[in-house]
Amino acid sequence: MDCDCTLRELECFTAVAEELSFTRAARRLHLAQPPLSRHIKALEDRLGVRLFERTSKGASLTAAGGRFKEETRGILTQLARAADTAKRAAHGELARLRLGFVSAVLTSELVDSFRRFRAEHAAVQILLHDLPPADQLREIVAGSLDGGFVGVLPPGESPGIQFTPWRREPLTAFLPADHPLARHPRLALADLAQERFVAVAGEAAPAFAALVSRACRAAGFRPRVILESSRAQAVAVMVAAGSGVALLPQSLARIPGEGVAVIPLKEAPVITHVFAHAAGETPDGLWRFIRMLC
């Protein structure tokens, strides 16, 4: 059985599979219906299976068609990306880095690193995407991102992902400026046991949320979280608004301004920030970036 298929046949199959209508698929591809049907028939003959059943409302996938759709998902997008990369190379853009980040790590030092890298590698274009850590990891696995500043090392297994430590900083207490504890030069975590907390949501940043939870348990209490946000900078602003106290990286002190007192912690837990990228062979531009970063 010959299982090869042409690009046009795959385009036609994908359009019908997504539209579930030969009419709408033909319109989407700017193609008449008879040629579309011929491409689908040719593909079915190559595969030796029926991919669609025509219905009164349009078309439906057979079991074989459903599996073929799953197995070919993303191929056209990958081909388009490859064509785009080839065009960029032909115009002198040798590489493009698509990097995710969380605002908590976007310090002036990191911005300087981006500038320095661009100065040394002018042909490499850097595209930045502000995304929660969990979203970054999904997009790295999917190939939509080349790497990401995901914050704390995620717990458990992360198949297909490699992590590189690049910065360490202490966890600090963020309190409203008029809080009674705000005048203390240093606090123990246990001093916050009775406070109301605002926090980064575990769904958005599970590793960071787990680190905060472990630190509080080690100090003898479970934090009473009353508000959550997927963004650490939003948590800092909620502290400034008087909603509660928070445990955040020291670098976020720049976000809320005078409305927040940032107090060092005694025996403060130290956060190790990691950079994530796909495991396996690392493209040259990304490898150069990681080498400069670390």
C-alpha positions as CSV (number, residue, x, y, z in Angstrom):
1,M,0.0,0.0,0.0
2,D,1.3,3.4,-1.0
3,C,0.9,5.8,2.0
4,D,2.5,8.9,0.5
5,C,0.3,11.9,0.0
6,T,0.8,15.2,-1.7
7,L,0.8,18.5,0.0
8,R,-2.4,19.5,-1.8
9,E,-4.2,16.4,-0.8
10,L,-3.2,17.0,2.8
11,E,-4.4,20.6,2.6
12,C,-7.8,19.4,1.2
13,F,-8.1,16.7,3.8
14,T,-7.4,19.2,6.6
15,A,-9.9,21.7,5.3
16,V,-12.7,19.2,5.1
17,A,-11.8,17.6,8.5
18,E,-11.9,21.0,10.1
19,E,-15.0,22.4,8.3
20,L,-16.9,19.1,8.1
21,S,-18.2,20.3,4.8
22,F,-16.9,19.9,1.3
23,T,-18.7,23.2,0.3
24,R,-17.1,25.3,3.1
25,A,-13.7,23.5,2.6
26,A,-13.7,24.3,-1.2
27,R,-14.6,27.9,-0.4
28,R,-11.8,28.1,2.2
29,L,-9.2,26.8,-0.3
30,H,-10.6,28.9,-3.2
31,L,-11.2,25.6,-5.1
32,A,-14.1,24.2,-6.9
33,Q,-15.8,21.2,-5.3
34,P,-15.0,18.6,-8.0
35,P,-11.2,19.0,-7.8
36,L,-11.5,19.0,-4.0
37,S,-13.4,15.7,-4.1
38,R,-10.9,14.3,-6.5
39,H,-8.0,15.1,-4.1
40,I,-9.8,13.5,-1.2
41,K,-10.6,10.4,-3.3
42,A,-7.0,10.2,-4.5
43,L,-5.8,10.3,-0.8
44,E,-8.3,7.6,0.2
45,D,-7.1,5.4,-2.6
46,R,-3.4,5.9,-1.6
47,L,-4.2,5.0,2.0
48,G,-6.7,2.3,1.2
49,V,-9.2,3.6,3.7
50,R,-12.3,5.8,3.6
51,L,-11.7,9.1,5.5
52,F,-15.1,10.7,5.3
53,E,-18.8,9.9,5.2
54,R,-21.0,12.4,3.4
55,T,-24.1,13.3,5.4
56,S,-27.1,15.5,4.8
57,K,-25.5,18.2,6.8
58,G,-22.0,18.0,5.2
59,A,-19.4,15.4,6.1
60,S,-18.2,13.4,9.0
61,L,-14.9,11.7,9.8
62,T,-14.7,8.0,9.8
63,A,-12.7,6.3,12.6
64,A,-9.7,6.0,10.2
65,G,-10.2,9.7,9.2
66,G,-10.2,10.8,12.8
67,R,-6.9,9.0,13.5
68,F,-5.4,10.4,10.3
69,K,-6.4,13.9,11.4
70,E,-4.7,13.3,14.8
71,E,-1.5,12.0,13.2
72,T,-1.2,14.8,10.7
73,R,-2.1,17.6,13.1
74,G,0.4,20.4,12.9
75,I,2.2,19.2,9.7
76,L,0.9,22.1,7.6
77,T,1.8,24.6,10.3
78,Q,5.3,23.1,10.6
79,L,5.8,23.4,6.8
80,A,4.6,27.0,6.8
81,R,7.1,27.7,9.7
82,A,9.9,26.0,7.7
83,A,9.0,28.1,4.6
84,D,9.1,31.3,6.7
85,T,12.4,30.3,8.2
86,A,13.9,29.7,4.7
87,K,12.6,33.1,3.5
88,R,14.1,34.8,6.5
89,A,17.4,33.1,5.9
90,A,17.4,34.2,2.3
91,H,17.0,37.8,3.5
92,G,19.8,37.6,6.0
93,E,17.9,36.7,9.2
94,L,19.8,33.6,10.2
95,A,17.7,32.8,13.3
96,R,14.7,33.9,15.4
97,L,14.3,33.1,19.1
98,R,10.8,33.0,20.4
99,L,11.1,33.3,24.2
100,G,8.5,33.2,26.9
101,F,8.9,35.0,30.2
102,V,7.1,35.9,33.4
103,S,7.2,39.6,34.5
104,A,8.8,38.6,37.8
105,V,12.1,37.8,36.0
106,L,12.1,40.7,33.6
107,T,14.6,42.8,35.5
108,S,16.9,45.5,34.1
109,E,19.8,42.9,34.2
110,L,17.8,40.6,32.0
111,V,16.9,43.4,29.6
112,D,20.6,44.2,29.4
113,S,21.3,40.6,28.6
114,F,18.9,40.8,25.6
115,R,20.6,44.0,24.4
116,R,24.0,42.5,24.8
117,F,23.0,39.3,22.9
118,R,21.5,41.4,20.1
119,A,24.7,43.5,19.9
120,E,26.8,40.3,19.5
121,H,24.4,38.4,17.3
122,A,22.7,41.0,15.2
123,A,21.3,38.4,12.8
124,V,19.3,36.7,15.5
125,Q,15.8,38.2,16.1
126,I,14.4,37.9,19.7
127,L,10.6,37.7,20.1
128,L,9.3,37.9,23.7
129,H,5.9,36.5,24.9
130,D,4.6,37.3,28.4
131,L,3.1,33.9,29.5
132,P,2.5,32.1,32.8
133,P,5.1,29.2,33.4
134,A,2.6,26.4,32.7
135,D,1.6,28.0,29.3
136,Q,5.3,28.4,28.4
137,L,6.1,24.7,29.0
138,R,3.1,23.7,26.9
139,E,4.2,25.9,24.0
140,I,7.9,24.8,24.2
141,V,6.7,21.1,23.9
142,A,4.4,22.2,21.0
143,G,7.3,24.0,19.3
144,S,5.6,27.4,19.5
145,L,8.4,28.7,21.8
146,D,12.1,28.1,21.6
147,G,12.6,28.6,25.3
148,G,11.2,30.4,28.3
149,F,12.0,32.0,31.6
150,V,9.6,29.9,33.7
151,G,10.8,30.9,37.2
152,V,11.2,28.1,39.7
153,L,12.1,24.6,38.5
154,P,8.8,22.7,38.1
155,P,8.1,19.8,40.4
156,G,8.0,16.3,39.0
157,E,8.7,15.2,35.5
158,S,8.6,17.5,32.5
159,P,9.0,15.2,29.5
160,G,10.8,16.8,26.5
161,I,12.0,19.8,28.5
162,Q,15.5,20.7,29.7
163,F,16.1,23.3,32.4
164,T,19.1,25.5,32.9
165,P,19.6,27.5,36.2
166,W,20.4,31.1,35.5
167,R,19.7,33.3,38.6
168,R,19.2,33.0,42.3
169,E,17.4,35.4,44.6
170,P,15.7,35.3,48.1
171,L,12.0,35.2,48.8
172,T,10.9,38.3,50.6
173,A,7.8,39.5,52.6
174,F,5.6,42.1,50.8
175,L,3.4,44.0,53.2
176,P,1.1,47.0,52.8
177,A,3.2,50.1,53.7
178,D,0.9,50.9,56.7
179,H,1.0,47.3,58.1
180,P,2.2,47.1,61.8
181,L,5.1,44.7,60.8
182,A,6.2,47.0,57.9
183,R,8.6,48.9,60.3
184,H,10.6,45.8,61.1
185,P,14.0,45.5,59.5
186,R,13.7,41.7,59.1
187,L,10.9,39.1,59.7
188,A,10.7,35.4,60.4
189,L,8.2,33.6,58.3
190,A,6.4,32.6,61.4
191,D,5.6,36.3,62.1
192,L,3.2,36.1,59.2
193,A,1.3,33.0,60.4
194,Q,-1.9,34.9,61.3
195,E,-1.9,37.2,58.2
196,R,-4.2,37.0,55.2
197,F,-2.2,36.2,52.1
198,V,-2.5,37.1,48.4
199,A,-0.7,34.7,46.1
200,V,0.3,33.5,42.7
201,A,-2.2,30.9,41.5
202,G,-0.9,27.3,41.5
203,E,-2.5,26.7,38.1
204,A,-0.4,29.4,36.5
205,A,2.9,28.8,38.4
206,P,2.7,25.4,40.2
207,A,6.4,25.3,41.1
208,F,6.4,28.8,42.7
209,A,3.2,28.1,44.6
210,A,4.6,24.8,45.9
211,L,7.8,26.5,47.1
212,V,5.8,29.1,49.0
213,S,3.6,26.4,50.6
214,R,6.6,24.4,51.6
215,A,8.4,27.4,53.2
216,C,5.3,28.2,55.2
217,R,4.8,24.7,56.4
218,A,8.4,24.6,57.5
219,A,7.7,27.7,59.6
220,G,4.8,25.9,61.2
221,F,1.7,27.2,59.5
222,R,-0.4,27.0,56.4
223,P,-0.9,30.4,54.6
224,R,-4.5,31.7,54.6
225,V,-4.8,32.7,51.0
226,I,-7.8,35.0,50.3
227,L,-7.0,36.2,46.7
228,E,-4.9,34.7,43.8
229,S,-3.7,36.0,40.5
230,S,-1.9,34.3,37.6
231,R,0.6,37.2,37.6
232,A,3.2,37.9,40.3
233,Q,3.2,41.6,39.6
234,A,-0.6,41.7,40.1
235,V,-0.1,40.1,43.5
236,A,2.3,42.8,44.4
237,V,-0.2,45.4,43.4
238,M,-2.9,43.7,45.5
239,V,-0.6,44.0,48.5
240,A,-0.2,47.7,47.8
241,A,-4.1,47.9,47.8
242,G,-4.1,46.5,51.3
243,S,-5.6,43.1,50.3
244,G,-3.1,41.1,52.2
245,V,0.6,40.1,52.5
246,A,2.6,38.0,50.1
247,L,5.8,36.1,49.6
248,L,7.5,37.1,46.4
249,P,10.9,37.3,44.7
250,Q,12.9,40.3,45.9
251,S,13.2,41.6,42.3
252,L,9.5,42.4,42.3
253,A,10.0,45.2,44.7
254,R,10.2,47.6,41.7
255,I,6.5,46.9,40.8
256,P,4.2,48.4,43.5
257,G,6.3,51.5,44.5
258,E,5.9,53.2,47.9
259,G,2.6,51.4,48.7
260,V,4.5,48.2,49.7
261,A,7.1,47.5,52.3
262,V,9.5,44.7,51.1
263,I,11.0,43.1,54.2
264,P,13.9,40.6,54.1
265,L,13.2,37.2,55.8
266,K,15.4,35.5,58.3
267,E,16.8,32.3,56.8
268,A,15.0,33.3,53.6
269,P,14.2,30.5,51.1
270,V,16.3,31.1,48.0
271,I,14.6,30.9,44.6
272,T,16.6,29.4,41.7
273,H,15.2,30.6,38.4
274,V,15.5,28.3,35.4
275,F,15.4,28.7,31.7
276,A,13.5,26.0,29.9
277,H,13.9,24.7,26.3
278,A,13.2,21.5,24.4
279,A,15.5,18.6,25.2
280,G,17.7,17.2,22.4
281,E,19.7,19.0,19.9
282,T,19.8,22.7,20.6
283,P,19.8,25.1,17.6
284,D,22.9,27.3,17.3
285,G,21.2,30.6,18.1
286,L,19.5,29.2,21.2
287,W,22.7,27.6,22.4
288,R,24.6,30.9,22.1
289,F,21.8,32.6,24.0
290,I,21.9,30.1,26.9
291,R,25.7,30.3,27.0
292,M,25.6,34.0,27.3
293,L,22.8,33.9,29.9
294,C,24.6,31.5,32.2
